[in-house]
């Protein structure tokens, strides 16, 4: 099935918020989407937490520096 929706979520040092956000999207009644999380060089262990919790359910892009919201999107 071809996915017609791409969901992009930017993160910077908001580990608890990003985990809750991803869980909410994954538990929604909508299907046929891909989730892309862009991490802007978080220092709060967000990246490893996201990888551990969601593995291959999402695509994780990790920036080497904080590019801000516009740079992340």
C-alpha positions in Angstrom: 0.0 0.0 0.0 1.4 3.4 -1.0 1.5 5.9 1.8 0.1 9.2 1.0 0.9 11.2 4.2 4.3 12.2 5.5 4.4 13.6 9.1 7.4 15.6 10.0 8.1 16.4 13.7 11.1 18.5 14.8 12.7 18.0 18.2 15.2 19.8 20.3 15.7 18.6 23.9 12.1 17.6 24.4 12.4 13.9 25.0 9.2 13.4 26.9 7.2 15.5 24.5 8.5 13.8 21.4 7.9 10.3 22.7 4.3 11.3 23.6 3.7 12.9 20.3 5.0 9.9 18.3 2.9 7.5 20.4 -0.2 9.7 19.8 0.3 9.7 16.1 0.9 5.9 16.0 -2.2 5.2 18.0 -4.5 7.4 15.8 -7.2 5.9 13.7 -5.6 7.3 10.5 -3.3 4.9 8.5 -1.1 5.1 5.5 1.5 7.6 6.8 5.2 7.8 7.4 6.7 9.6 10.4 9.9 11.6 10.0 11.5 12.9 13.2 14.2 15.5 12.7 16.3 16.0 15.8 18.2 19.2 16.0 21.3 18.0 17.9 19.5 17.4 21.2 21.7 16.8 24.3 19.0 15.2 26.5 19.2 11.6 25.2 16.2 12.2 22.8 17.8 10.3 19.9 18.6 7.1 21.8 15.2 7.2 23.5 13.4 7.6 20.1 15.5 4.8 18.6 14.8 2.5 21.6 11.0 3.2 21.7 10.2 3.2 18.0 13.0 1.5 16.1 12.0 1.2 12.4 8.4 2.5 12.9 9.8 6.0 12.1 12.5 7.6 10.1 14.9 9.5 12.3 17.1 12.3 10.9 19.7 13.6 13.3 21.3 17.0 12.6 24.8 17.8 13.9 23.7 21.2 15.0 20.5 22.9 16.0 19.1 24.3 12.7 15.9 25.7 14.4 12.3 24.9 13.3 12.7 26.1 9.8 16.0 24.2 9.3 14.5 21.1 10.7 11.5 21.2 8.5 
